[in-house]
Amino acid sequence: MPSADVDVTLTTAAHRNRDKSWQANDIFDIDALSIAVPYCDVVVTERHSCSVLNATKVPRKAGTRVVPTLSDLITILNET
C-alpha cells in the first residue's frame, strides 16, 4: 500500500526527531503527502519532508519526484 508507506515513513521520522515538536498541521501534511507522493508525477513540499522522503527512496519506488522549491518544479517542467 503506497500511501501507508509514505505515512509510516513520515510519522516515524517525526517521532525520531527530538528537536522538533509536533505542530497541529503536521498530521494534515502527512495525510496530504501520503496521497500525493504515490499518485502524482511531481510533488513540491517543504524541505524537511522532501529530505526525509528522498532519503528513504519512497518517491523513487512510486516513480515520483519530490522537490522542495517551485524553481525545482519549473526545471522539471522545462525538461519535458
CORBEL-V127877 format. One record per pair of residues at least 24 apart in sequence whose ideal C-beta (glycine too) atoms are under 6 Angstrom apart, sorted by the first residue. I is the first residue (numbers start at 1). GAP is how many residues later the second one is. If there is no record, write none. Layout:
i=(I:I)
gap=(GAP:GAP)
//
This chain:
i=(2:2:3:3:5:6:6:6:6:7:9:9:13:37:37:38:40:42:44)
gap=(36:60:31:35:53:27:28:31:52:27:47:49:39:25:27:24:24:34:29)
//
